């Protein structure tokens, strides 16, 4: 059974700057440590990745999965759904960007994970929390460093 988890973090950047980084999916391996490779399988009418296959490190091994992207909430939200995966049967989620009016943004990361192999709930929740926290920390570092260069 899939469980939805949500985590938030404040980033010192505008929602548009945050969205620009997360929607540049092909560059994830440059800043997201667990992402080893991204292959864009299909693009939408605006040239954005519509479907991408990832190779990532997870649970001490390599995993691959394919996500389809929904830009209908852009630039406030970027959502995705998993369409294929070897370790996961569901890896659906979204980033939401809420401007605070002071040049910062509250980023909300929601993730629903379902594994193909059964794991005790507490291990699954710990892994899900680690994935989300790491992703937000890495996103914050990438966005904020891109503003100083």
GULOFI-692652 format. One record per residue (C-alpha): residue in three letters; x, y, z. Coordinates in steps of 0.25 Angstrom, whole numbers, padded with zeros to 4 digits, always signed. Each point is the difference from the previous one (the first is absolute). Last residue first. Layout:
N
AlaXYZ...
END
This chain:
149
Unk+0107+0131-0039Unk-0006+0004+0012Unk-0015-0003-0004Unk+0004-0014-0005Unk+0006-0003+0014Unk-0014+0002+0006Unk-0007-0009-0010Unk+0010-0011+0001Unk+0001+0000+0015Unk-0015+0001+0002Unk-0002-0012-0010Unk+0010-0008+0007Unk-0006+0002+0014Unk-0014-0003-0006Unk+0005-0013-0006Unk+0007-0004+0012Unk-0012+0002+0009Unk-0009-0007-0010Unk+0009-0012-0002Unk+0003-0001+0015Unk-0015+0001+0004Unk-0004-0011-0010Unk+0011-0009+0005Unk-0004+0002+0014Unk-0015-0003-0004Unk+0004-0013-0007Unk+0008-0004+0012Unk-0011+0003+0010Unk-0011-0007-0009Unk+0008-0013-0001Unk+0004-0003-0014Unk-0007-0008-0011Unk+0007+0000-0013Unk-0007+0007-0012Unk+0001+0013+0008Unk-0011+0010+0000Unk+0003+0015+0002Unk-0008+0012+0000Unk+0008+0013+0001Unk-0004+0015+0003Unk+0011+0011+0000Unk-0005+0013+0005Unk+0010+0012-0003Unk-0003+0012+0008Unk+0006+0012-0009Unk+0009+0012+0004Unk+0000+0013-0007Unk-0007+0007+0012Unk-0014-0003-0005Unk+0000-0014+0005Unk-0002-0006-0013Unk-0006-0014+0000Unk+0006-0011-0009Unk-0006-0014-0001Unk+0009-0012-0004Unk-0008-0012-0003Unk+0000-0015+0001Unk-0003-0014-0005Unk+0010-0011+0002Unk-0008-0013-0001Unk+0003-0014-0004Unk+0015+0002+0006Unk+0012-0009-0001Unk+0000-0002-0015Unk-0008+0011-0005Unk-0010+0005-0011Unk-0011+0010-0002Unk+0003+0009+0013Unk-0008+0012+0001Unk+0005+0015+0000Unk-0004+0014+0005Unk+0006+0013-0001Unk-0007+0011+0007Unk+0000+0016+0001Unk+0006+0002-0014Unk-0007-0008-0005Unk-0013-0006+0005Unk-0003-0008-0013Unk+0015-0004-0001Unk-0003-0015+0002Unk+0012-0009-0002Unk+0001-0015-0003Unk+0010-0008+0008Unk+0008-0012-0004Unk+0008-0009+0010Unk+0014-0006+0002Unk+0007-0005+0012Unk+0014-0002+0005Unk+0003-0006+0013Unk+0002+0004+0015Unk-0014+0002+0002Unk-0001+0010-0011Unk+0011+0006-0010Unk-0007+0006-0012Unk-0002-0003-0015Unk-0011+0009-0005Unk-0009-0001-0013Unk-0007+0012-0004Unk-0014+0004-0006Unk-0006+0013-0003Unk+0014+0008+0000Unk-0003+0014-0004Unk+0001+0004-0015Unk-0013+0008+0000Unk-0009-0010-0007Unk+0005-0011+0010Unk+0012-0008+0000Unk+0002-0015+0000Unk+0011-0010+0004Unk+0009+0010+0008Unk+0011-0009+0006Unk+0005+0003+0014Unk+0012-0006+0006Unk+0007-0002+0014Unk-0011+0007+0009Unk+0004-0003+0014Unk+0008+0013+0002Unk-0010+0009-0006Unk+0009+0012-0005Unk+0006-0003-0013Unk-0008-0013-0002Unk-0013+0009+0000Unk+0004+0007-0013Unk-0009-0007-0009Unk-0012+0004+0009Unk+0001+0015-0002Unk-0014+0001+0005Unk+0005-0001+0015Unk+0010+0012-0003Unk-0009+0009-0007Unk-0011-0003+0010Unk+0009+0005+0011Unk+0003+0013-0008Unk-0015+0002-0003Unk-0004-0002+0015Unk+0010+0011+0004Unk+0013-0003+0007Unk+0005-0001+0014Unk-0006-0014+0002Unk-0009-0004+0012Unk-0002-0015+0002Unk-0012-0009+0001Unk-0002-0015+0001Unk-0012-0008-0005Unk-0002-0015+0001Unk-0011-0009-0007Unk+0000-0015+0003Unk-0002-0010-0011Unk-0005-0014+0004
END
